[in-house]
Amino acid sequence: MRHQRIMGMISGLVLAAGALLTAYPAAAYPAAVPADTPPAEFSSDWHDPVTATPPVAKPATPSCEVTLAAARFRDFTPYKGSYAPPEECGTRWSKVVLRLDGEVKGRQYDRLGHVAVGGVEIFRTSTPQPSPDGIRWSVEKDVTRYRDTLSRPQPVEMLIGNVVNETYTGVLDVRVTLTFYTARGPVKPAADTPDRVIPLHSTSLTTPRNTERILAEVYATGSGGGCEEYWYLTVPDTAPYSCKATDGPYREVRVSVDGRLAGIAAPFPTVWTGGWSNPFLWYVTPGPRAFDVQPIVYDLTPFAGLLNDGRAHRIEVSVLGVPAGQTGWSTPTNVLLWQDEGSAVVTGSVDRHEESAPRNSSAYTPGSEHRLETDGGHRLTVAGHLDTSHGRVDTTVTRTVAHTSVHRWGENENPDALTARWTDDETVTAGRTTTRTHRTYTMDGETTIGAGDRLRTVLALGDRADTVVLRGGKRVFFSRLDDSYAGDATYTTGVPRDQRHAVGTTTERYRLYGSDGCYDRTLRTVQGTLTEDRHRC
């Protein structure tokens, strides 16, 4: 993604958390040894990118590795290959783990990439920006839920769109593998592993007639340069700011079935590794989710009775708030289906559909400090029933999203500051089981250009989620995620790379605990040097 603006001031230089890891003590997590003394400023090289997120827990069973893709991305030509499941590991897998290993050196922007198998997008990522001497990085993801797709030979496509020329010299050299862990004894797929996965390449969907649960996952990203990469900073047309959106910064990712609203969600405000005017914030520690873009998941089970009629139905994904005709959002979508083995046809209907009036107010106040205050939100409840081989099952899905923010900027957009909060609350009741999830995303930062053209960015980001599962009114599971990032970096603008005299500190703390155990890791960096890597659980 090429950044075409730096917060309006200078040109660009730039499903749920994983399982808790009780079985894996802190010592099992690989981490680079922190250096003793950081340099006075950034040099021509720095520590390889690292995140505080936990690696995927892996069972202690025999495994098989398959190379899914290996390519050197110089342009927008996708890698195309083929995949076949490993014969030596059979089809009884307890877990499948995707791993990307990459390296790049020279100069390059951050780039957005994806991996698709059989047309199903199983991984979406972005890249770090390299040092002149070169960096290496890796990302892991549990892809067991794509068992249906991975169980047979498939075409593979991978793309990390890139531009290489005399200025931007970084070639992205990546390898993606799948590791299959065999199972001991009889294997019953986990409850979150669907029977079928259907990529939504058009708006038409026909489901098996015995479908009893439906989820849609949408890899929604505002990216590709331009203002929608910074959608949370856009302002109405009446305000004097470089990034416009008619109705301001409120965005909502929607799914509809046959023209009827079926799901709403708050998009995650991903900050890519050149974001907020300052790549020195991200050279070692990326912002939350930047390397592993997580899909928004919608429970569409209340519509299963309608969709099971054997006909094609229209499924559409849209982003509310994007100005008409403006590009910048990508929403690849998969539909995950669970089938009733005891029924040839599962019937049912949508019984209730209630929607609040969406609110979106962006109030602009002019002055020496321009100010835009935004308050938006929406609520949707859909209920339906299915007559299955194991009885009637009622499903009710309620989702409430909200966004509040204060955007402040001065003359020539210097300074430029935002304090924002998004919440996405979801309650799903299926039979006797109720799952409640409260998600909160936060952003609080400011960029200024001071004396000597010194650009400083101070920024804090938060990704939090609380989940509780009740069965018959009793709690059977809970988890709490808190991924917090804080950074402060300064450099001289408008000069060659070796004259920027950049300094910067970052901290990321990732905490995940609940019924299954505890994971708590903190990373600190100074001038590109990892100075602390601490595990508390």
Buried (B, 14 or more C-beta within 10 A) or exposed (E): BBBEBBBBBBEBBBEEBBBBBBEBEBEEBEBEEBBEEBEEBBBEBBBBBBBBBBBBBBBEBEBBEBEBBBBEBEEEEBBEBEBEBBEEBEBEBBBBBBBBBBBBBBBBBBBBBBBBBBBBBBBBBBBBBBBBEBBBBBBBBBBBBBBBBBEEEBEBBBBBBBBBEEEBBBBBBBBBBBBBBBBEEEEEBEEEBBBBBBBBEEEEBEBBBBBBBBBBBBBBBBBBBBBBBBBBBBBBEEBEBBBBBBBBBBBBBBBBBEEEBBBBBBBBBBBBBBBBBBBBBBBBBBBBBBBBBBBBBBBBBBBBBBBBEEEEBEBBBEBBBBBEEBEBBBBBBBBBBBBBEEBEEBBBEBBEBEEEEBEBEBEBEEEEEBBBBBBBBBBBBBBBBBBBEEEEBBBBBBBBBBBBBBBBBBEEBBBBBBBBBBBBBBBBBBBEEBBBBBBBBBBBBBBBBEEEEBBBBBBBBBBBBBBBBBEEEEEEEBBBBBBBBBBBBBBBBEEEEEEBBBBBBBBBBBBBBBBBBBBBBBBBBBBBBBBEBBBEB
